């Protein structure tokens, strides 16, 4: 199984992917293809993504049972830690610490926490 999710991709790339995969939702493509075809599709996405981004996931003979890659200008990138592939935010695009949690802002503005 191959799954591709595109964001901000050019229409010609989306049309090209529709030749090999089924677009089940806008920018989401699925299908069952051979490794050779998968590699060719990944190369096509890499060449045609322009300012967009993509994540591509497929079945693999490893512990989690899948593998994936990200392409284009993507805030999330794949990193391998201890033999496992995880997702990390790129440092230059990550939200500064403390500004991503709505709970901390809410706590500061709660009636019971107002300064006396």
N, C-alpha and C positions, 0 to 999 in steps of 0.2 A: 504494500500500500504506500502510496506517495501522497503527501498533502503539502500544498503550497498556499501561503497566505501573502498577498501583495497589498501594499499601501502606496498610494500616489504613483502607480505604475503607468507608463504610457499605454494608450489604447492598442497600439500595434503589438506590444508584448502580451497583453491580455488576449488578443485575438489569436496570437501564435500558440499560447498555452491551450486554448480551446481546441486546437487540432489534436492534441494528445490526451487531454484530461477533461473531466466534467466540471464545469463551474457551478457548484452547488449553492453559492451565495456570491454576491459581488466581491471579487478578489480572492475567493477561496476555491481552490482546485483540488480534486481528488482523482485517483486512478491507480490501477495496478499495472506497472510497467517493469520491464527487465532492468537490470543494473546498467546495461549499456544505454538504453533509452533514458533512464533517469539521469545519467551523467551528461548526456546530450542536452536534456531539458535544463539542468542546472547551469550548463555553459550558456545556453540561450538566455536564461534569466539574468545571469551575471552580466552579459554583454548588453542587454536591453533595459535594465532597471533604471538607468539614468538617475534622476533625483529621488526616486522612490526607494522602497526597501522591501525585503522579502524574508520569510522564514520558510525553510523547506525541511520536512520531516519524513522519514521512511523507516520501514522495518529493518532491523539489523540483528545479527546473531551475537548479541552482547547481553549483559545482565539486565538492563532496563527493557530490552527488546526493540529499541528504536535508536536512531541517530538523527541529528539535525544540523543545519547550518543556517547562518544568517547572511544576507547579502545587501549591499547598498548602504545608504546612510541610516543606520539603525541605532537607537538608543540602547538596545539590548544586544549583547554579543555573547557568543558561546565561549565558555572557559572550562578547562579540564582541571579538576581538583581531585586528587586521590583516585584517578581512574574513572571518575564520573564526570560527565559533561553537564554543566549547569549554566544558568543565565546570569549575566552580570550587566549592570548599567555602565555605560562608558563614563569615565570620570568627568570629562569636560561637559557632559550633558546632564549629569545627575543633579537632582534637586539637593540644595544644601541641607545638611543635617538639621533637624528641628523644624524645617519649613514644610515637610511633607505630611506631617501628622496633624490632622484636624482635631484630634483629641487634646493635644497640648494647647492649641489655640483656644479651644472651648473651655478648658480648665482655667485658663488665665482670665477669661471673660465671664465666668460663672458668678452668680450673685453671691454665693457663699465664699468666694475667693477674692472678692474685691478688696483693695487695700483700705485699711482703716485710718 
